[in-house]
């Protein structure tokens, strides 16, 4: 589990629209790295649309937003197009990055246990260090909390 003050773990993942995204490519600017369970589900859509709607505020602070889930690039492309999402969605199909960031956890629904992504966000500063993290994110008010941490 990554702690505040530690170096963010660099990664290279396939991204929407083809090509790759590397976290280290954004050194020198803050990054909002958010992990979510699945494209086009209720909570994940609300969260993504929240970041979309607040993008001008994040851009004023020169921050990049990167969403990561185990979904495929093809699913990301459909999700982005359907909701007009203007930021990068990275495909962690091998679940390597979600494991490195400690967000691939045992979950339980209706008494059934399974592995899945714990909705989490990491605010990474311009030097590549974890400035703040949110685990077990509840969507309402989350985007505002991330923006406030970025401003402060």
C-alpha atoms as one frame of an Amber mdcrd trajectory, in Angstrom:
protein
   0.000   0.000   0.000   1.424   3.343  -1.055   1.647   6.029   1.590   1.675
   9.817   1.356   5.227  11.046   0.674   6.305   7.907  -1.188   7.218   7.865
  -4.856   4.308   6.984  -7.108   4.980   3.726  -8.938   5.653   4.367 -12.599
   3.754   2.301 -15.153   3.124   1.944 -18.852  -0.375   0.874 -19.904  -2.379
   0.693 -23.101  -4.704   3.658 -23.351  -7.913   4.686 -25.028  -7.557   5.521
 -28.684  -4.500   3.284 -29.013  -0.951   3.867 -27.868   0.359   3.887 -24.324
   0.413   6.126 -21.298   3.385   6.348 -18.922   3.008   8.016 -15.558   6.586
   9.329 -15.781   5.653  11.302 -18.920   3.753  13.698 -16.644   6.607  14.496
 -14.255   6.631  18.229 -13.614   2.861  18.496 -13.270   0.373  17.105 -10.764
  -1.556  13.967 -11.695  -4.906  12.758 -10.414  -4.644   8.975 -10.785  -7.968
   7.363 -10.095  -8.767   3.663 -10.069 -12.299   2.485 -10.717 -13.927  -0.947
 -11.046 -15.695  -0.942 -14.420 -16.610   1.233 -17.385 -20.231   2.287 -17.844
 -21.524   1.247 -14.422 -23.463   3.657 -12.228 -20.796   4.735  -9.718 -17.939
   4.693 -12.204 -19.917   6.767 -14.695 -20.838   9.344 -12.041 -17.204   9.584
 -10.951 -15.870   9.920 -14.516 -18.500  12.544 -15.395 -17.624  14.419 -12.195
 -13.978  14.621 -13.256 -15.103  15.560 -16.789 -17.289  18.399 -15.545 -14.543
  19.752 -13.274 -11.778  19.413 -15.880 -11.472  23.206 -16.462 -10.722  23.626
 -12.726  -8.075  20.898 -12.853  -6.583  22.397 -16.019  -6.225  25.795 -14.300
  -3.948  23.996 -11.824  -2.060  22.277 -14.700  -3.197  18.840 -13.457  -3.618
  15.732 -15.583  -6.343  13.170 -14.881  -5.811   9.488 -15.618  -8.482   6.865
 -14.975  -7.409   3.218 -14.644  -9.534   0.070 -14.668  -9.064  -3.539 -15.776
 -11.366  -2.931 -18.765 -10.017  -3.262 -22.314  -9.036  -0.351 -24.555 -12.104
  -1.133 -26.685 -14.398  -0.759 -23.643 -12.594   2.452 -22.644 -13.104   3.868
 -26.145 -16.862   3.185 -25.970 -17.087   4.646 -22.442 -15.182   7.797 -23.456
 -17.306   8.329 -26.536 -20.623   7.719 -24.751 -19.877  10.252 -21.984 -17.496
  12.604 -23.838 -14.664  11.989 -21.366 -11.731  14.307 -22.190  -8.995  12.603
 -20.141  -6.910   9.439 -20.447  -8.362   6.045 -19.588  -5.719   3.364 -19.136
  -6.394  -0.364 -19.525  -4.845  -2.527 -16.791  -6.121  -5.846 -18.150  -3.285
  -7.800 -16.492  -4.171  -6.095 -13.178  -0.509  -5.344 -12.502  -0.880  -1.639
 -11.683  -3.981  -2.096  -9.510  -1.990  -4.665  -7.528   1.104  -2.430  -7.251
  -1.058   0.426  -5.939  -2.820  -1.909  -3.480  -6.303  -1.347  -4.880  -6.946
  -4.915  -6.102  -8.737  -6.271  -3.042 -11.172  -8.893  -1.856 -14.715  -7.564
  -2.046 -18.030  -8.982  -0.972 -21.487  -8.661  -2.508 -24.544 -10.584  -1.352
 -22.260 -12.827   0.707 -20.112 -13.743  -2.297 -16.413 -12.910  -2.087 -14.485
 -11.898  -5.198 -11.463  -9.829  -6.224 -11.996  -6.357  -7.646 -10.815  -2.765
  -7.771 -11.354  -0.693  -4.634 -12.353   2.758  -5.910  -9.301   4.851  -4.999
  -7.592   8.081  -6.026  -3.975   9.150  -5.674  -2.943  12.776  -6.011   0.628
  12.789  -7.296   2.652  15.979  -7.084   4.898  17.429  -9.799   7.877  15.526
  -8.345   6.147  12.170  -8.657   5.360  11.779  -4.936   2.030  10.753  -3.460
   0.589  13.977  -2.030  -2.710  12.478  -0.864  -4.732   9.314  -1.315  -8.368
   8.362  -0.932  -9.396   4.731  -0.435 -12.883   3.212  -0.580 -14.031   6.368
  -2.340 -17.657   7.405  -2.122 -18.457   9.281  -5.329 -20.568  12.207  -4.014
 -18.200  15.078  -3.141 -15.059  13.184  -4.147 -14.067  15.283  -7.151 -14.423
  18.426  -5.029 -12.217  16.898  -2.294  -9.503  16.064  -4.836  -9.660  19.585
  -6.305  -9.424  21.133  -2.827  -6.350  18.992  -2.004  -4.758  20.011  -5.302
  -5.377  23.697  -4.569  -4.023  23.405  -1.017
